[in-house]
Amino acid sequence: MRLLIKQSKIKQVEQQLQKLFDKTGLEEEARRLGFVQRERKLGGPAFVQLCIHGVSKDGLVSSLTELCAVALDLGIELCGQSLDERFNERGVDFIQRFFERVLDSALGAGEKLATLKQFNGVYLQDATIYQLPERLKEVYRGSGGGGSPAAIKIDCLTDIQAGKWYLHFKDGASSDSGACLLSVPRQSLWLRDLGYFKLDDFQTIASQGAYFASRLRCDIVLEQTSEPAQPIDLLQWAQNMKEGQIKEAQVWAGGDGRRKGPFRLIVQKVPKEVADAKRHKLRTDKQNKRKGLTKRRLALCDLNIYLTNLDAEEWPARLVIVLYRIRWQVEILFKVWKSILKIGAVRPMKPHRFLCLMYAQMAWVLLNAKIFQFCKATFWNKAKVELSELKAFKILRKFSHRLLKALAENTTGLYLEFFQLLFNALARLGAKHPKKTNRNELLCIC
């Protein structure tokens, strides 16, 4: 497959990268934050490059000696003690600020994904967690029990149309439900993991003229909107439904004088093998978290249950179910972050060094994610070809040395060379090939 990409599109991304890695700007920021107070071998731009190069391959597992070798490859001679001293509070502030600049940048946003055009943004929200060495428990606290006393959770919100990202780092022991809802653009669509289930949030989304689709939490009381309101017994529905059958109703959700809605309830009876697999996973997860399970919760595994405010005429029940599956894109990205970009690989180290490298790693993750989103939107908009996240990130990893060189020298020629090679490789090797039994989900809903 040949794909002709306008040089102006690539030029926009290249200019944004050059701005992020502008040496003058980075040095000024380092001095403003007090990280650089006099002329040093390891100034602001070099420190950014060192941290990113140090985590780009294997995560946060390099020793000080190995990081010194990275510095030497960048043309900077340092001993382990000198480098260790640079991982301090001011270094953390500086790298954190750089990460925030990458997070807020419009890198690749000039090419928006031309799918689901009826929505003003498609927001996916989920969280991922990874364990840390015990000595970092004062930085990010874990849940204990069967896990490490130190762990970090990353709350992730991304608009897959515009390629915007919002990340928040917190203790691994914290809950997803504490995540606040950002401003809600009118006509936007929100697809959130069950851990973010909040009826108040759904009411807010609906009141702002936006839309949501979510799985239903099993403890939520439901009543039909007809008068007089009658409670809905989902277990009775499950007993009376056939495999594959879908039922829906207009409902109030909440009970106890705090009900919200009205919303659409969509229920699908799943095959027995699917239900049994859900029960097995539920038992395993609960056992690992030392929590109990009710018979009702296990019985409800026979159903897929959704709550939404999407219009029934425009979005029939089966299409809502397909639409909600898009949320799995963020789950796939988490898999990529851990398996390819190695965000869970951390060796014991002092807190300041961990924080510097962690922010640098997440900046590297975002750079890759935004470049991928730009490529994905371009391939879809130009040729209706859907890129595979796993394939694309593996290709990006193979070319990471070229991207790192371009970032270090920050020159137009190296950026253009990188993008030309990347697009050629993605065109040949990066397309997603859905199973014959499943149509391309993006095609189904465009």
RODO-2510 file (C-alpha; in nm, 4 decimals, decimal comma):
residues 446
     n   res          X          Y          Z
     1     m     0,0000     0,0000     0,0000
     2     r     0,1280     0,3440    -0,0955
     3     l     0,0080     0,6429     0,1023
     4     l     0,0876     0,9962    -0,0096
     5     i     0,1254     1,2244     0,2910
     6     k     0,1358     1,6002     0,2532
     7     q     0,4723     1,7343     0,3620
     8     s     0,2878     2,0185     0,5368
     9     k     0,1289     1,7692     0,7784
    10     i     0,4636     1,6169     0,8711
    11     k     0,6136     1,9662     0,8880
    12     q     0,3613     2,0622     1,1575
    13     v     0,4594     1,7636     1,3738
    14     e     0,8284     1,8308     1,3159
    15     q     0,7901     2,1962     1,4208
    16     q     0,6074     2,0924     1,7385
    17     l     0,8871     1,8481     1,8254
    18     q     1,1506     2,1135     1,7589
    19     k     0,9680     2,3507     1,9919
    20     l     0,9508     2,0903     2,2697
    21     f     1,3225     2,0090     2,2431
    22     d     1,4479     2,3610     2,1740
    23     k     1,7747     2,3832     2,3683
    24     t     1,7437     2,7534     2,4468
    25     g     1,3937     2,7103     2,5855
    26     l     1,4901     2,4054     2,7944
    27     e     1,7932     2,5836     2,9382
    28     e     1,5861     2,8875     3,0305
    29     e     1,3298     2,6639     3,2021
    30     a     1,6055     2,4802     3,3922
    31     r     1,7462     2,8114     3,5184
    32     r     1,4030     2,9458     3,6108
    33     l     1,3360     2,6375     3,8257
    34     g     1,6824     2,6495     3,9840
    35     f     1,8014     2,3210     3,8349
    36     v     2,0827     2,5062     3,6572
    37     q     2,2467     2,7912     3,8491
    38     r     2,5830     2,8028     3,6724
    39     e     2,7484     2,6543     3,3660
    40     r     2,7500     2,2747     3,3933
    41     k     2,8301     1,9758     3,1770
    42     l     2,4796     1,8485     3,2428
    43     g     2,2526     2,1452     3,1690
    44     g     1,8783     2,1410     3,1141
    45     p     1,8664     2,0092     2,7538
    46     a     2,1294     1,7416     2,8235
    47     f     1,9467     1,6269     3,1386
    48     v     1,6243     1,5824     2,9410
    49     q     1,8059     1,3841     2,6734
    50     l     1,9849     1,1698     2,9325
    51     c     1,6641     1,0825     3,1162
    52     i     1,4700     0,9999     2,7990
    53     h     1,7527     0,7962     2,6463
    54     g     1,7971     0,6193     2,9785
    55     v     1,4370     0,4925     2,9925
    56     s     1,3501     0,4528     2,6234
    57     k     1,4670     0,0914     2,5878
    58     d     1,4121    -0,1052     2,9092
    59     g     1,2251     0,1282     3,1428
    60     l     1,3593     0,2310     3,4844
    61     v     1,6084    -0,0519     3,5282
    62     s     1,9385     0,1146     3,4349
    63     s     2,2021     0,1552     3,7061
    64     l     2,3907     0,4797     3,7603
    65     t     2,6846     0,3279     3,5746
    66     e     2,4633     0,2505     3,2762
    67     l     2,3154     0,6013     3,2846
    68     c     2,6687     0,7431     3,2881
    69     a     2,7359     0,5346     2,9762
    70     v     2,4262     0,6900     2,8163
    71     a     2,5632     1,0327     2,9065
    72     l     2,8977     0,9425     2,7495
    73     d     2,7184     0,8424     2,4302
    74     l     2,5603     1,1895     2,4353
    75     g     2,9081     1,3438     2,4676
    76     i     2,8965     1,4138     2,8440
    77     e     3,1523     1,2692     3,0858
    78     l     3,0092     1,2080     3,4334
    79     c     3,0856     0,9875     3,7310
    80     g     2,8093     0,8053     3,9171
    81     q     2,8197     1,0331     4,2216
    82     s     2,7954     1,3516     4,0128
    83     l     2,4977     1,2147     3,8223
    84     d     2,3279     1,0951     4,1401
    85     e     2,3505     1,4453     4,2838
    86     r     2,1635     1,5833     3,9820
    87     f     1,8630     1,3662     4,0679
    88     n     1,7310     1,6093     4,3286
    89     e     1,4148     1,8049     4,4060
    90     r     1,4929     2,0733     4,1470
    91     g     1,5637     1,8031     3,8893
    92     v     1,2218     1,6521     3,9586
    93     d     1,0543     1,9921     3,9152
    94     f     1,2339     2,0463     3,5847
    95     i     1,1554     1,7050     3,4327
    96     q     0,7979     1,7212     3,5594
    97     r     0,7567     2,0566     3,3864
    98     f     0,8968     1,9077     3,0655
    99     f     0,6499     1,6182     3,0910
   100     e     0,3641     1,8676     3,1345
   101     r     0,4753     2,0523     2,8221
   102     v     0,4661     1,7281     2,6241
   103     l     0,1251     1,6458     2,7750
   104     d    -0,0189     1,9877     2,6851
   105     s     0,1387     2,0052     2,3405
   106     a    -0,0687     1,9913     2,0235
   107     l     0,1733     1,7362     1,8794
   108     g    -0,0018     1,5631     1,5908
   109     a    -0,3378     1,7245     1,6704
   110     g    -0,3503     1,8840     1,3251
   111     e    -0,4732     1,5496     1,1864
   112     k    -0,7952     1,4566     1,3653
   113     l    -0,9484     1,1126     1,3341
   114     a    -1,2389     1,1507     1,0925
   115     t    -1,4655     0,8934     1,2499
   116     l    -1,7756     0,9315     1,4671
   117     k    -1,8080     1,2825     1,3237
   118     q    -2,1404     1,3333     1,4984
   119     f    -1,9494     1,3626     1,8275
   120     n    -1,7427     1,6601     1,9385
   121     g    -1,4705     1,4417     2,0895
   122     v    -1,4696     1,0732     2,1897
   123     y    -1,3269     1,0430     2,5404
   124     l    -1,1973     0,7128     2,6780
   125     q    -1,1151     0,6925     3,0490
   126     d    -0,9434     0,4155     3,2414
   127     a    -0,6538     0,3588     3,4808
   128     t    -0,3521     0,1306     3,4955
   129     i    -0,1382     0,0352     3,7927
   130     y     0,2085    -0,1116     3,8366
   131     q     0,4061    -0,2258     4,1372
   132     l     0,7145    -0,0418     4,2646
   133     p     1,0088    -0,1485     4,4811
   134     e     0,9255    -0,1285     4,8517
   135     r     1,1642     0,1595     4,9205
   136     l     0,9410     0,3856     4,7074
   137     k     0,6337     0,3386     4,9296
   138     e     0,6740     0,6911     5,0677
   139     v     0,6359     0,8253     4,7131
   140     y     0,3412     0,6151     4,5936
   141     r     0,1661     0,3849     4,8405
   142     g     0,0496     0,0411     4,7322
   143     s    -0,2466    -0,1561     4,8590
   144     g    -0,0349    -0,4156     5,0417
   145     g    -0,1873    -0,7592     5,0880
   146     g    -0,0551    -0,9791     4,8101
   147     g     0,1092    -0,6858     4,6320
   148     s     0,3966    -0,4500     4,6983
   149     p     0,3557    -0,1784     4,9633
   150     a     0,4521     0,0639     4,6839
   151     a     0,2557     0,1071     4,3617
   152     i     0,1572     0,3833     4,1220
   153     k    -0,1759     0,4283     3,9474
   154     i    -0,2097     0,6322     3,6293
   155     d    -0,5502     0,7841     3,5582
   156     c    -0,5770     0,8228     3,1824
   157     l    -0,8278     1,0246     2,9814
   158     t    -0,7809     1,0561     2,6057
   159     d    -0,9828     1,2070     2,3243
   160     i    -0,9188     0,9646     2,0372
   161     q    -1,0485     1,2102     1,7791
   162     a    -0,8145     1,4993     1,8609
   163     g    -0,5297     1,2994     2,0167
   164     k    -0,5491     1,4888     2,3468
   165     w    -0,4268     1,3255     2,6685
   166     y    -0,4805     1,3886     3,0401
   167     l    -0,2756     1,1846     3,2891
   168     h    -0,2806     1,1930     3,6679
   169     f    -0,0453     0,9953     3,8947
   170     k    -0,1552     0,8757     4,2374
   171     d    -0,1142     0,6018     4,4976
   172     g    -0,1809     0,2514     4,3765
   173     a    -0,4163     0,2077     4,6721
   174     s    -0,6464     0,4917     4,5588
   175     s    -0,9757     0,4243     4,3826
   176     d    -1,0692     0,5127     4,0264
   177     s    -1,3966     0,6671     4,1351
   178     g    -1,2167     0,9607     4,2944
   179     a    -1,1148     1,0909     3,9505
   180     c    -1,2888     1,4191     3,8777
   181     l    -1,4808     1,4825     3,5564
   182     l    -1,3175     1,7490     3,3390
   183     s    -1,5178     2,0049     3,1390
   184     v    -1,7663     1,8283     2,9126
   185     p    -1,7843     1,9600     2,5543
   186     r    -2,1338     1,9649     2,4077
   187     q    -2,2032     1,6683     2,1758
   188     s    -1,9000     1,4771     2,3093
   189     l    -1,9091     1,1036     2,3883
   190     w    -1,7698     0,9514     2,7096
   191     l    -1,6766     0,5830     2,7374
   192     r    -1,5408     0,5066     3,0840
   193     d    -1,4304     0,1951     3,2686
   194     l    -1,6655     0,0565     3,5330
   195     g    -1,4315     0,1853     3,8058
   196     y    -1,5415     0,5396     3,7132
   197     f    -1,9130     0,4615     3,7426
   198     k    -2,0811     0,7671     3,8955
   199     l    -2,4470     0,8506     3,8437
   200     d    -2,3733     1,2156     3,9253
   201     d    -2,1173     1,2247     3,6439
   202     f    -2,3641     1,0702     3,3992
   203     q    -2,6240     1,3295     3,4984
   204     t    -2,3647     1,6058     3,4455
   205     i    -2,2691     1,4692     3,1025
   206     a    -2,6355     1,4540     2,9980
   207     s    -2,7114     1,8030     3,1327
   208     q    -2,4222     1,9459     2,9258
   209     g    -2,5697     1,8095     2,6042
   210     a    -2,3132     1,5274     2,5794
   211     y    -2,3405     1,1476     2,5744
   212     f    -2,2092     0,8483     2,7679
   213     a    -2,2156     0,4692     2,7540
   214     s    -2,1088     0,2615     3,0516
   215     r    -2,1392    -0,0846     3,1958
   216     l    -2,3752    -0,0960     3,4929
   217     r    -2,2531    -0,1471     3,8479
   218     c    -2,4359    -0,4468     3,9941
   219     d    -2,5466    -0,2721     4,3156
   220     i    -2,7382     0,0058     4,1381
   221     v    -3,1140     0,0095     4,1941
   222     l    -3,3159     0,0448     3,8725
   223     e    -3,6788     0,1460     3,8239
   224     q    -3,8819     0,1743     3,5065
   225     t    -3,9818     0,5302     3,4171
   226     s    -4,3453     0,4311     3,3666
   227     e    -4,5934     0,5325     3,6364
   228     p    -4,6080     0,3875     3,8886
   229     a    -4,2334     0,3170     3,8791
   230     q    -4,1613    -0,0548     3,9055
   231     p    -3,8236    -0,1981     4,0159
   232     i    -3,6342    -0,3976     3,7545
   233     d    -3,5208    -0,7471     3,8510
   234     l    -3,2198    -0,8204     3,6299
   235     l    -3,1949    -1,1783     3,7558
   236     q    -3,5476    -1,2447     3,6342
   237     w    -3,4572    -1,0892     3,2995
   238     a    -3,1562    -1,3225     3,2742
   239     q    -3,3755    -1,6287     3,3415
   240     n    -3,6298    -1,5311     3,0753
   241     m    -3,3868    -1,4273     2,7993
   242     k    -3,2297    -1,6450     2,5312
   243     e    -2,8597    -1,6373     2,4435
   244     g    -2,7829    -1,3384     2,2233
   245     q    -3,1164    -1,1711     2,2995
   246     i    -3,1151    -0,7982     2,3779
   247     k    -3,3689    -0,6103     2,5876
   248     e    -3,3835    -0,2446     2,6782
   249     a    -3,5897    -0,0065     2,8888
   250     q    -3,6039     0,3551     3,0017
   251     v    -3,5024     0,3639     3,3679
   252     w    -3,4339     0,5724     3,6715
   253     a    -3,1083     0,4763     3,8413
   254     g    -3,0176     0,5183     4,2076
   255     g    -3,3096     0,4847     4,4426
   256     d    -3,3421     0,6230     4,7988
   257     g    -3,4621     0,9604     4,6726
   258     r    -3,1347     1,0135     4,4811
   259     r    -3,2339     0,8599     4,1517
   260     k    -3,0857     0,9960     3,8290
   261     g    -3,1953     0,9828     3,4692
   262     p    -3,3910     0,8908     3,2763
   263     f    -3,1343     0,6687     3,1021
   264     r    -3,1472     0,3765     2,8606
   265     l    -3,0814     0,0330     3,0063
   266     i    -2,9503    -0,2208     2,7526
   267     v    -2,9152    -0,5865     2,8515
   268     q    -2,7648    -0,8658     2,6413
   269     k    -2,7707    -1,2373     2,7358
   270     v    -2,4268    -1,3875     2,6685
   271     p    -2,3442    -1,7517     2,5797
   272     k    -2,2795    -1,9866     2,8733
   273     e    -1,9059    -2,0192     2,7988
   274     v    -1,8705    -1,6412     2,8038
   275     a    -2,0612    -1,6153     3,1314
   276     d    -1,8508    -1,8919     3,2887
   277     a    -1,5317    -1,7139     3,1791
   278     k    -1,6585    -1,3908     3,3356
   279     r    -1,7342    -1,5725     3,6620
   280     h    -1,3882    -1,7320     3,6663
   281     k    -1,2189    -1,3947     3,6123
   282     l    -1,4371    -1,2335     3,8776
   283     r    -1,3515    -1,5001     4,1351
   284     t    -0,9799    -1,4684     4,0574
   285     d    -0,9817    -1,0889     4,0784
   286     k    -1,1779    -1,0850     4,4024
   287     q    -0,9555    -1,3504     4,5576
   288     n    -0,6458    -1,1474     4,4720
   289     k    -0,8066    -0,8410     4,6301
   290     r    -0,9285    -1,0388     4,9345
   291     k    -1,2918    -0,9475     4,8685
   292     g    -1,6083    -1,1537     4,8836
   293     l    -1,8619    -1,2243     4,6077
   294     t    -2,2400    -1,2419     4,6288
   295     k    -2,4483    -1,5029     4,4471
   296     r    -2,6292    -1,2195     4,2712
   297     r    -2,3052    -1,0754     4,1349
   298     l    -2,2035    -1,4159     3,9972
   299     a    -2,5490    -1,4728     3,8448
   300     l    -2,5352    -1,1366     3,6658
   301     c    -2,2349    -1,2632     3,4686
   302     d    -2,4977    -1,4125     3,2355
   303     l    -2,5626    -1,0568     3,1133
   304     n    -2,3825    -0,7662     2,9556
   305     i    -2,5519    -0,4608     3,1054
   306     y    -2,5124    -0,1040     2,9778
   307     l    -2,6421     0,2376     3,0770
   308     t    -2,6480     0,5213     2,8230
   309     n    -2,8269     0,8374     2,7143
   310     l    -2,7665     0,7869     2,3406
   311     d    -3,0777     0,8321     2,1293
   312     a    -3,2468     0,4983     2,0558
   313     e    -3,3446     0,5879     1,6982
   314     e    -2,9945     0,6951     1,5953
   315     w    -2,8148     0,4357     1,8091
   316     p    -2,9973     0,1004     1,8263
   317     a    -2,9009    -0,1266     2,1148
   318     r    -2,6678    -0,3502     1,9111
   319     l    -2,4799    -0,0462     1,7818
   320     v    -2,4375     0,0911     2,1364
   321     i    -2,2784    -0,2407     2,2369
   322     v    -2,0357    -0,2160     1,9433
   323     l    -1,9679     0,1489     2,0246
   324     y    -1,8746     0,0692     2,3839
   325     r    -1,6095    -0,1764     2,2638
   326     i    -1,4067     0,1198     2,1397
   327     r    -1,3160     0,1749     2,5048
   328     w    -1,0870    -0,1280     2,4744
   329     q    -0,8483     0,0854     2,2709
   330     v    -0,7194     0,2387     2,5933
   331     e    -0,6758    -0,1104     2,7437
   332     i    -0,4673    -0,2048     2,4396
   333     l    -0,2575     0,1082     2,4888
   334     f    -0,1916     0,0109     2,8513
   335     k    -0,0747    -0,3283     2,7258
   336     v     0,1570    -0,1499     2,4822
   337     w     0,2927     0,0763     2,7561
   338     k     0,3818    -0,2219     2,9723
   339     s     0,4935    -0,4805     2,7170
   340     i     0,6683    -0,2558     2,4630
   341     l     0,7504     0,0704     2,6426
   342     k     0,8248    -0,1072     2,9743
   343     i     0,6532     0,1311     3,2164
   344     g     0,6305    -0,1394     3,4845
   345     a     1,0045    -0,2175     3,4870
   346     v     1,1552    -0,0347     3,7876
   347     r     1,4646    -0,1135     3,9942
   348     p     1,5140     0,0054     4,3552
   349     m     1,6451     0,3635     4,3617
   350     k     1,6160     0,6825     4,5612
   351     p     1,2850     0,8726     4,5252
   352     h     1,4212     1,1760     4,3385
   353     r     1,5880     0,9601     4,0765
   354     f     1,2719     0,7534     4,0356
   355     l     1,0558     1,0637     3,9866
   356     c     1,2939     1,2175     3,7322
   357     l     1,3061     0,8976     3,5288
   358     m     0,9346     0,8269     3,5704
   359     y     0,8360     1,1689     3,4307
   360     a     1,0897     1,1267     3,1506
   361     q     0,9497     0,7830     3,0691
   362     m     0,5933     0,9129     3,0592
   363     a     0,7081     1,1980     2,8335
   364     w     0,8587     0,9318     2,6043
   365     v     0,5335     0,7319     2,6218
   366     l     0,3321     1,0406     2,5256
   367     l     0,5652     1,1262     2,2385
   368     n     0,5150     0,7761     2,0995
   369     a     0,1396     0,7862     2,1671
   370     k     0,0916     1,1225     1,9958
   371     i     0,3018     1,0234     1,6967
   372     f     0,0979     0,7023     1,6703
   373     q    -0,2299     0,8950     1,6961
   374     f    -0,1139     1,1269     1,4148
   375     c    -0,0253     0,8254     1,1993
   376     k    -0,3487     0,6440     1,2845
   377     a    -0,5637     0,9447     1,1934
   378     t    -0,3690     0,9962     0,8697
   379     f    -0,4035     0,6348     0,7557
   380     w    -0,7731     0,6232     0,8432
   381     n    -0,8610     0,9608     0,6895
   382     k    -0,6642     0,9025     0,3682
   383     a    -0,7184     0,5323     0,3027
   384     k    -0,9705     0,3985     0,5604
   385     v    -0,6917     0,1724     0,6913
   386     e    -0,6955     0,1051     1,0669
   387     l    -0,3503     0,0722     1,2202
   388     s    -0,2868    -0,1942     1,4821
   389     e    -0,1659    -0,0455     1,8101
   390     l     0,0577    -0,3446     1,8842
   391     k     0,2111    -0,3556     1,5372
   392     a     0,2580     0,0210     1,5152
   393     f     0,4270     0,0558     1,8542
   394     k     0,6583    -0,2351     1,7764
   395     i     0,7573    -0,0565     1,4558
   396     l     0,8055     0,2666     1,6505
   397     r     1,0314     0,0805     1,8924
   398     k     1,2433    -0,0511     1,6035
   399     f     1,2901     0,3046     1,4818
   400     s     1,3337     0,4550     1,8296
   401     h     1,7076     0,5078     1,7774
   402     r     1,6279     0,7303     1,4795
   403     l     1,3698     0,9278     1,6756
   404     l     1,6096     0,9683     1,9709
   405     k     1,8812     1,0936     1,7375
   406     a     1,6388     1,3418     1,5814
   407     l     1,5327     1,4652     1,9274
   408     a     1,8967     1,5037     2,0354
   409     e     2,0033     1,7019     1,7289
   410     n     1,6593     1,8601     1,6771
   411     t     1,7059     1,9133     1,3031
   412     t     1,4485     1,9137     1,0239
   413     g     1,6362     1,6619     0,8100
   414     l     1,6461     1,3922     1,0766
   415     y     1,2786     1,4369     1,1634
   416     l     1,1704     1,4101     0,8003
   417     e     1,3879     1,1028     0,7503
   418     f     1,2323     0,9387     1,0574
   419     f     0,8747     1,0063     0,9463
   420     q     0,9351     0,8883     0,5908
   421     l     1,0733     0,5574     0,7173
   422     l     0,7943     0,5247     0,9734
   423     f     0,5131     0,5837     0,7232
   424     n     0,6652     0,3392     0,4745
   425     a     0,6938     0,0704     0,7443
   426     l     0,3397     0,1309     0,8731
   427     a     0,1991     0,1160     0,5206
   428     r     0,3631    -0,2219     0,4638
   429     l     0,3333    -0,3804     0,8075
   430     g     0,1083    -0,1842     1,0419
   431     a    -0,2492    -0,2472     0,9263
   432     k    -0,4940    -0,4215     1,1577
   433     h    -0,6433    -0,7408     1,0165
   434     p    -0,9723    -0,8139     1,1969
   435     k    -1,0998    -1,1682     1,2301
   436     k    -1,3188    -1,2847     0,9435
   437     t    -1,6101    -1,3265     1,1832
   438     n    -1,5911    -0,9624     1,2960
   439     r    -1,6332    -0,6566     1,0791
   440     n    -1,4043    -0,3637     1,1407
   441     e    -1,5695    -0,1877     1,4341
   442     l    -1,4752     0,1591     1,3132
   443     l    -1,6375     0,0827     0,9769
   444     c    -1,9493    -0,0385     1,1561
   445     i    -2,0092     0,2916     1,3286
   446     c    -1,8854     0,5493     1,0780
***
